[in-house]
Amino acid sequence: MTDVLVVEIIREGLTTVLKVAGPMLIVGLTVGLLVSIFQATTQIQEQTLSFIPKIVAIFFTMAICGPWILRVLVGFAEKLFAYLEQAGRW
């Protein structure tokens, strides 16, 4: 297994992690920002208020993006097995 192949596997893994986690992180950030703006305008300073909307939003995002996430992960697994097969030939 060459250094180039190891770097390629790591790069593909990090790219896959960002692709898979990205939608949930963006939705969680957006909902958290909206709840914070709501709390600031109404002066409600309940710290636990932001958790439930974020959890619900992330759950729905996972439900909507689930098939796409599965395809991305399966594609990465196929590439990983191809890399391992290629490394076994050396």
C-alpha positions in Angstrom: 0.0 0.0 0.0 1.6 3.2 -1.1 1.5 6.6 0.6 -0.6 8.0 -2.3 -3.2 5.4 -1.8 -3.4 6.0 2.0 -3.7 9.7 1.4 -6.5 9.1 -1.2 -8.4 6.9 1.3 -8.2 9.5 4.0 -9.2 12.3 1.6 -12.2 10.3 0.5 -13.2 9.5 4.1 -13.1 13.1 5.2 -15.0 14.2 2.1 -17.7 11.6 2.8 -17.9 12.6 6.5 -18.5 16.3 5.4 -21.1 15.3 2.8 -23.0 13.1 5.2 -22.9 15.4 8.3 -23.3 18.6 6.3 -27.1 18.8 5.9 -27.7 18.0 9.6 -25.1 20.5 10.8 -26.5 23.3 8.5 -30.1 22.6 9.6 -29.1 22.5 13.3 -27.2 25.8 12.9 -30.1 27.5 11.2 -32.7 26.4 13.7 -30.4 27.3 16.6 -29.9 30.8 15.1 -33.6 31.3 14.6 -34.4 30.1 18.1 -31.8 32.5 19.5 -33.2 35.4 17.5 -36.7 34.5 18.9 -35.3 34.3 22.4 -33.5 37.6 22.1 -36.6 39.4 20.7 -39.0 38.0 23.3 -36.4 38.1 26.2 -37.2 34.4 27.0 -33.9 33.1 28.4 -34.7 29.5 28.8 -31.6 27.5 27.8 -33.4 24.3 27.1 -35.8 25.9 24.6 -33.4 25.5 21.7 -32.8 21.8 22.1 -36.3 20.4 21.1 -36.6 22.4 17.9 -33.0 21.5 16.8 -33.6 17.8 17.6 -36.9 17.7 15.7 -35.4 19.6 12.7 -32.3 17.3 12.6 -34.6 14.2 12.8 -36.7 15.4 9.8 -33.5 16.2 7.9 -32.2 12.7 8.5 -35.5 11.2 7.4 -35.5 13.3 4.2 -31.8 12.9 3.4 -31.6 9.3 4.6 -31.6 7.6 1.2 -29.1 10.1 -0.2 -26.8 9.5 2.9 -27.1 5.7 2.4 -26.1 6.1 -1.3 -23.1 8.2 -0.3 -21.9 5.7 2.4 -22.4 2.7 0.1 -20.4 4.5 -2.6 -17.6 5.2 -0.2 -17.6 1.6 1.0 -17.4 0.4 -2.6 -14.5 2.7 -3.3 -12.8 1.6 -0.1 -13.1 -2.1 -1.1 -11.7 -1.2 -4.5 -8.8 0.6 -2.9 -8.1 -2.4 -0.6 -8.3 -4.8 -3.6 -5.8 -2.5 -5.4 -3.5 -2.5 -2.4 -3.6 -6.3 -2.2 -2.2 -6.6 -5.7 1.0 -4.8 -4.7 
